[in-house]
Every structure is written in structure tokens, then in C-alpha cells.
Amino acid sequence: MNTKPIPVPPPGSPLKWELRPPYSARHLLLLLFALALLVVTGHRVQMDRMLMMSAQAVGHLLGISEDSQVVRGLSRVAQSMWPPVIEEREEVARLPQLDKNDLPLFAYIEVQQQTEQRLNPQTLQLEQQTVTAEVLVKPVGYLVTVLIKMLETLEIALWGTVLSVLLSAPLAYYAARNYSPNRFTYTVARGTISLLRSTPELIIALFLVLAFGFGPVAGVLALGLHAAGFLGKFYAEDIENADKKPQEALEAIGAGKLKTLWYAVLPQVAPQYIAYTLYILDRNVRMAAVIGLVGAGGIGQELKGRFDMFQYGHVATILIVIFLTVFVLDQISARLRARMI
């Protein structure tokens, strides 16, 4: 092992050294330009208004300011969303096929009085009248409905993830510079990946709902197409960055590209692929609730319907179920990643 001696100046020679500053005037100018850009764009997106209203809200909570639009609005929403609704009520008169002697499990009939506005034919004035009505009450009926919709959302997310993996595998092969047959296939694959990534799931779902109608089909395709762009990019980059030595060894004994990819690359990138796929599954669960707002099935469709009818107690139940589902799935995926990676 050859080592070079550390150069030492001759005795008596003057020592001159300097510590250059890590930042120069150029860095300062770039910082000032970035701050000016943030100020201009912040004003355009009303960041100054947001800060002012947030300060008013904090002041109202501390007793400094008298009123706050933010606190007033959030308080009104919170009051209307509490308590969450888990029961389901239907008037017996609207259920002609109901057999009172054979009610659903845990259901019961309740007699309640309702105040209605009715037109008096003699005075032609609206008058309040108390009406007695029989109501079928299912104590956890709405919670069961939400759980069924949430199960459909999970199924949409699962199949969307499966579809994205199937689509991204060939895209990743042709989008990897060291495995793509030629420049044309590489450019086409990279362009396809960019196109799928650049189009949000919500926009894709809007078009697919027009093609396939309302339901989970549009949701599965929207999630699968968009996620295929992300997985294709991640998979391709890992193939390009894999260690070259095992690949060169297999190529030296005459292995083709597919065998080299299978035996030399995939064992290296498999842990990352598992992590990417689990992340996409977790993300698809959340996005499946969003694309339901445009009619692509799942819990989002139920959420939009209840929100449009101002039934905020039902909305609170839906949001709680979504949160608990995402939290549980996050814990499960974290344990799976810890075991597999």
C-alpha cells in the first residue's frame, strides 16, 4: 500500500491560510430573489389574508379580539357534525313491504311527533300542525351502510393497485435506459409514464365515469392508470441504479437481458418495490374516497350525497370511519415493510 507523506512547509517559512466564507454575494442575491418571489406569489394566493384571519382566530381564542370569521365558521360546522349519526330512521309509511312482526335484527318501531307546515284551505295560510308518525329505527343501520361503502372503497384501492403494478412492470422495463431496446421505445415509455403521472385521478375519473357510468369500474381504472405512472418511474429508476457487477457477471456467461434482469436486478430492487407498492396501496385508499365525489363508487359517493343534503352528522360518521381505516392500514403496512425489507 503506497501512502504519500503529508506535505510540511520548510522551517521558518511564513504560514498563510484563510477560511473562505461558505456563502457569497451570489448566494445572497439568490436568497433575496427567492424571498421576493415568495412575497409576490404569496400575495396572489392570499397568504397575507390567511395570516391575518389566522391571527384574528388566535386572538379570539385568547380573548384579545372580539370576533373571528374562522372560529365562527369552524364552530358552526363542528356543532352541526356532532354527535355522529350511526342509526338509520325511515318512516313506516314509506316501507309498504315492511312486516312489523318480522323486523330486521335490533330494529324497532318508534312513534314520534313531527311538526309540519301545512296550508289551510280555508284561510290559505301556512299553519303548524303536529303529526304522529311511526318510524323504523335501526340502531346501527347507518354505521353498517358506511362500513359496506368503506369495504367497497378498499376493494377499489386494492384492484387499482393491482392494475397499476401490471401496467408499470412493462413500462419500467422500457423506461430503464440500460434495458430499453432503443431510444424510441425509451422515449415512448418515459412519455407514457409522465402522461399518467401528470393527470390527476379526479380528472381521469371524470372522463371514465362518462365512459363506464357511475360505479367502482371508473374508480379502479382511474387509480390504476395514475398510480402506474408513479410506479413505472420508481421501478425504472431502481433498475437503472442497480449494482452493475452482478449484471456484468451474468452477461459475461451469455445471459440475455431478461435473465439478467430476473436474476441480477430484481433481487436487489425487490425490497424497494415492496415499499413502493405498499405506499401506493395506502395512497389509493385515501384517493378512492376522493374520486367517489365524482361518482366513481366507494365511500366518497356517500359522503358527497350526505354533504349535499346538509346531513353533517352523517358526514362526521363517514370521516371517522375513513380516519380509522387509514390509520389501521398505515400500521399494517408499516409492519409489513419492517418484515419484508
C-alpha positions in Angstrom: 0.0 0.0 0.0 1.6 3.3 -1.2 1.0 6.3 1.1 2.2 9.8 0.4 3.6 11.8 3.3 1.7 14.9 4.4 3.5 18.0 2.9 5.2 20.1 5.6 6.4 23.6 4.9 10.1 24.3 5.5 11.1 25.6 8.9 10.9 29.3 9.3 8.6 29.8 6.3 5.6 32.1 6.9 2.3 30.3 7.2 -0.6 31.8 5.2 -4.1 30.4 5.4 -7.6 31.7 5.1 -11.1 30.3 5.7 -13.3 31.1 2.8 -16.9 32.1 3.7 -19.4 29.4 2.8 -21.7 31.9 1.3 -21.0 34.6 -1.3 -22.8 37.6 -2.6 -24.3 35.4 -5.3 -26.0 33.2 -2.7 -27.4 36.3 -1.0 -28.8 37.6 -4.3 -30.4 34.2 -5.0 -31.9 34.2 -1.5 -33.3 37.7 -2.0 -34.8 36.7 -5.3 -36.4 33.6 -3.7 -37.9 35.8 -0.9 -39.2 38.3 -3.5 -40.8 35.5 -5.5 -42.5 34.1 -2.4 -43.8 37.5 -1.5 -45.3 38.1 -4.9 -46.8 34.6 -5.2 -48.0 34.7 -1.6 -50.0 37.8 -2.3 -51.5 36.2 -5.4 -52.7 33.2 -3.4 -53.9 35.4 -0.5 -51.3 34.2 2.1 -51.5 37.6 3.7 -55.2 37.3 4.2 -54.7 33.8 5.6 -52.2 35.1 8.1 -54.4 38.0 9.1 -57.5 35.8 9.6 -55.5 33.1 11.5 -54.1 35.8 13.8 -57.7 37.0 14.5 -58.7 33.4 15.3 -55.8 33.0 17.8 -56.6 36.4 19.3 -60.3 35.4 19.7 -59.3 32.2 21.4 -57.0 34.2 23.8 -59.7 36.8 24.4 -57.9 39.6 22.6 -60.2 40.1 19.6 -64.0 40.1 19.8 -64.9 38.2 16.7 -63.3 35.8 14.2 -64.8 34.6 11.0 -62.6 31.4 11.1 -63.6 30.5 14.6 -67.3 31.3 13.9 -67.3 29.1 10.8 -65.5 26.2 12.3 -67.7 26.3 15.4 -70.8 26.2 13.3 -69.5 23.2 11.4 -68.4 21.4 14.5 -71.7 21.9 16.2 -73.6 20.6 13.2 -71.4 17.5 12.9 -71.8 16.4 16.5 -72.9 13.9 17.5 -72.1 11.5 14.6 -75.1 9.6 13.3 -74.9 5.8 13.5 -78.6 4.9 13.4 -80.9 4.9 10.4 -84.5 6.1 10.6 -87.2 5.5 8.0 -91.0 6.2 8.1 -93.0 3.1 8.2 -95.5 4.6 5.7 -92.7 4.7 3.1 -92.0 1.0 3.5 -95.0 -0.8 2.1 -93.3 -4.2 2.2 -92.4 -4.0 5.9 -93.6 -6.8 8.1 -94.0 -5.4 11.6 -93.8 -8.9 13.0 -90.5 -9.6 11.3 -88.3 -6.6 11.8 -84.6 -6.6 11.0 -82.1 -7.5 13.7 -82.0 -5.0 16.6 -84.6 -2.8 14.8 -87.7 -1.4 16.4 -90.6 0.9 15.6 -90.9 4.2 17.4 -93.8 6.6 17.4 -92.7 10.2 17.2 -94.4 13.5 16.7 -93.4 15.8 13.9 -94.2 19.5 13.4 -95.1 20.3 9.7 -96.1 23.4 7.8 -99.4 22.8 6.0 -101.7 25.0 4.0 -105.1 25.7 5.5 -107.6 25.6 2.6 -110.0 28.0 4.3 -107.6 30.7 5.3 -104.9 30.0 2.7 -102.3 30.4 5.4 -99.5 28.1 6.4 -100.1 26.6 9.8 -98.0 24.4 12.0 -99.6 21.1 12.7 -98.3 18.2 14.9 -98.4 14.9 13.1 -97.8 11.5 14.6 -95.8 9.0 12.6 -94.3 5.6 13.0 -90.6 5.3 12.4 -88.5 2.2 11.8 -85.2 2.7 13.8 -82.1 0.6 13.1 -79.7 1.5 16.0 -76.5 0.9 13.9 -78.1 0.9 10.4 -76.2 3.8 9.1 -72.9 2.6 10.5 -73.4 -0.7 8.7 -74.1 1.2 5.5 -70.8 3.2 5.9 -68.8 0.1 6.6 -70.1 -1.6 3.5 -69.2 1.5 1.4 -65.8 1.6 3.1 -65.3 -2.1 2.1 -66.1 -1.2 -1.5 -63.5 1.7 -1.2 -60.8 -0.8 0.0 -61.7 -3.1 -2.9 -61.4 -0.3 -5.4 -58.0 0.7 -3.9 -56.8 -2.9 -3.9 -57.7 -3.5 -7.6 -56.4 -0.1 -8.6 -53.0 -1.1 -7.0 -53.0 -4.5 -8.8 -53.7 -2.8 -12.1 -51.0 -0.2 -11.6 -48.4 -2.9 -10.9 -49.4 -4.8 -14.0 -49.2 -1.7 -16.2 -46.0 -0.3 -14.6 -43.9 -3.5 -15.0 -43.5 -3.3 -18.8 -43.3 0.5 -18.7 -40.4 0.2 -16.2 -38.5 -2.2 -18.4 -38.7 0.0 -21.5 -38.2 3.2 -19.5 -34.9 1.9 -18.0 -32.1 3.3 -20.1 -29.9 0.3 -19.7 -32.6 -2.2 -20.8 -34.7 -0.4 -23.3 -34.1 -1.8 -26.8 -33.6 1.6 -28.4 -34.0 5.3 -28.0 -37.5 5.4 -29.5 -39.0 2.8 -27.0 -37.3 4.6 -24.1 -38.8 8.0 -25.1 -42.3 6.5 -25.6 -42.2 4.7 -22.3 -40.9 7.8 -20.4 -43.6 9.9 -22.1 -46.3 7.5 -21.2 -45.2 7.5 -17.6 -45.1 11.3 -17.5 -48.6 11.5 -19.1 -50.1 9.1 -16.5 -48.4 10.9 -13.6 -49.4 14.4 -14.8 -53.2 13.6 -15.0 -54.8 13.6 -11.5 -57.0 10.7 -10.5 -60.0 13.0 -10.2 -59.7 14.2 -13.8 -59.3 10.7 -15.1 -62.3 9.5 -13.1 -64.4 12.3 -14.6 -63.8 11.0 -18.1 -64.1 7.4 -17.1 -67.5 8.0 -15.4 -68.7 9.3 -18.7 -67.4 6.2 -20.5 -68.3 3.4 -17.9 -71.0 5.2 -15.9 -71.3 5.7 -12.2 -69.7 2.9 -10.1 -66.4 1.3 -9.0 -65.2 0.5 -12.5 -64.2 4.1 -13.2 -62.6 4.3 -9.8 -60.4 1.2 -10.3 -59.2 2.4 -13.7 -58.6 6.0 -12.5 -56.4 4.8 -9.6 -54.7 2.2 -11.6 -53.7 4.5 -14.5 -52.4 7.3 -12.3 -50.5 5.0 -9.9 -48.9 3.2 -12.9 -47.1 6.4 -13.7 -45.6 6.7 -10.3 -44.6 3.0 -10.0 -43.3 3.0 -13.6 -40.9 5.9 -12.7 -39.8 4.4 -9.4 -39.3 0.9 -10.8 -37.3 2.2 -13.8 -35.0 4.4 -11.8 -34.2 1.5 -9.4 -33.4 -0.8 -12.4 -31.0 1.9 -13.7 -29.3 2.4 -10.3 -28.9 -1.3 -9.5 -25.4 -2.6 -8.9 -23.8 -3.3 -12.3 -21.4 -6.0 -11.2 -23.9 -8.9 -10.9 -25.3 -7.9 -14.2 -21.9 -7.8 -15.9 -21.1 -11.3 -14.5 -24.3 -12.8 -15.9 -23.8 -11.1 -19.3 -20.2 -12.4 -19.4 -21.5 -16.0 -19.4 -24.0 -15.3 -22.1 -27.2 -14.4 -20.2 -29.8 -12.3 -22.0 -31.4 -9.1 -20.8 -34.5 -10.8 -19.3 -32.4 -13.4 -17.4 -30.0 -10.7 -16.2 -33.0 -8.6 -15.1 -34.6 -11.5 -13.3 -31.5 -12.9 -11.5 -29.3 -9.9 -11.0 -31.6 -6.8 -10.8 -34.8 -8.0 -9.2 -33.2 -9.4 -6.0 -31.6 -6.0 -5.4 -34.7 -3.9 -6.0 -37.4 -6.2 -4.6 -37.4 -4.5 -1.1 -37.8 -1.1 -2.7 -40.6 -2.4 -5.0 -42.5 -3.8 -2.0 -42.2 -0.4 -0.2 -43.4 1.5 -3.3 -46.4 -0.8 -3.8 -47.5 -0.6 -0.2 -47.2 3.1 -0.3 -49.4 3.2 -3.5 -51.9 0.9 -1.8 -52.1 3.3 1.2 -52.4 6.3 -1.1 -55.1 4.6 -3.2 -57.3 4.0 -0.1 -57.3 7.8 0.5 -57.8 8.7 -3.1 -60.6 6.2 -3.6 -62.6 8.2 -1.1 -61.9 11.4 -3.1 -62.8 10.1 -6.6 -66.1 8.9 -5.2 -67.1 12.5 -5.1 -67.5 12.4 -8.9 -69.4 9.1 -8.9 -66.6 6.6 -9.1 -68.0 4.5 -6.3 -66.9 3.9 -2.7 -67.4 6.0 0.4 -66.8 9.3 -1.4 -70.1 8.9 -3.3 -71.9 8.5 0.0 -70.0 11.5 1.5 -71.0 13.8 -1.3 -74.6 12.8 -1.1 -74.8 13.4 2.6 -72.9 16.7 2.3 -75.2 18.0 -0.4 -78.2 17.3 1.9 -76.5 19.1 4.8 -76.6 16.0 6.9 -73.4 16.8 8.7 -73.9 14.2 11.5 -73.7 11.5 8.8 -70.6 13.3 7.3 -68.9 13.1 10.7 -69.5 9.3 10.8 -68.0 8.9 7.4 -64.9 10.9 8.2 -64.3 9.0 11.4 -64.6 5.7 9.6 -62.2 6.9 6.9 -59.7 8.1 9.5 -59.8 4.8 11.4 -59.4 2.8 8.2 -56.4 4.8 7.0 -54.8 4.6 10.5 -55.2 0.8 10.7 -53.9 0.3 7.2 -50.9 2.5 7.9 -50.0 0.4 10.9 -50.4 -2.8 8.9 -48.3 -1.6 6.0 -45.6 -0.4 8.4 -45.3 -3.8 10.0 -45.2 -5.5 6.6 -42.4 -3.2 5.4 -40.5 -4.0 8.6 -40.8 -7.7 8.0 -40.1 -7.7 4.2 -37.5 -5.1 3.8 
